[in-house]
Amino acid sequence: MAGKSKESVKAMALLREELLKWLCIKHATNSTLSRATLKDTAFDFIRTMNLR
């Protein structure tokens, strides 16, 4: 991570944390999960957090 800024690293850590929370909720409620759903949710979080 030598080339990444501290803000970028913090943003990615926050994104991972939010995705894990979302995944845990989906699993706990026996909701259907797929890679496509996870990918779409990740992109939604990225847009919400203004990371791109």
CORJOUR-V275420 format. One record per residue. N is the residue number from 1. SS is DSSP state (2 for helix, 1 for strand, 0 for the rest). Layout:
<<N | SS> <N | SS>>
This chain:
<<1 | 0> <2 | 0> <3 | 0> <4 | 0> <5 | 0> <6 | 2> <7 | 2> <8 | 2> <9 | 2> <10 | 2> <11 | 2> <12 | 2> <13 | 2> <14 | 2> <15 | 2> <16 | 2> <17 | 2> <18 | 2> <19 | 2> <20 | 2> <21 | 2> <22 | 2> <23 | 2> <24 | 2> <25 | 2> <26 | 2> <27 | 2> <28 | 2> <29 | 0> <30 | 0> <31 | 0> <32 | 0> <33 | 0> <34 | 0> <35 | 2> <36 | 2> <37 | 2> <38 | 2> <39 | 2> <40 | 2> <41 | 2> <42 | 2> <43 | 2> <44 | 2> <45 | 2> <46 | 2> <47 | 2> <48 | 2> <49 | 0> <50 | 0> <51 | 0> <52 | 0>>
